[in-house]
């Protein structure tokens, strides 16, 4: 898919996430992720406006980073986040869905190079939270 002049691009934060190995190994693995993300972005009309590294930090730090991302998206400073695959965030699906939900709730897009644009399109129950 090539960029078309009429299509609006998506401004995204590239999120590099690796937790295993030494810090040197983590940096190498995250750099490989960045290369894959940049290639995907070029083909899919996505502009990388910032690169954020996890640097091996735990899920508490990831949640804090995603809170900051969601604030930027709510203020319309960026359109979304892109990473290689959702499971690089955590092994627990509930945690992953929570992070995706945070991005979606703020109006942002959640894109992975392997799964495409992810969403949580659930119909709201008429009596939910009332």
PyMOL commands that set and color helices and strands:
alter all, ss='L'
color gray80, all
select helices_A, chain A and resi 23-43+59-74+86-88+93-105
alter helices_A, ss='H'
color red, helices_A
select strands_A, chain A and resi 10-16+46-53+80-83+109-112+116-118
alter strands_A, ss='S'
color yellow, strands_A
deselect
rebuild
show_as cartoon
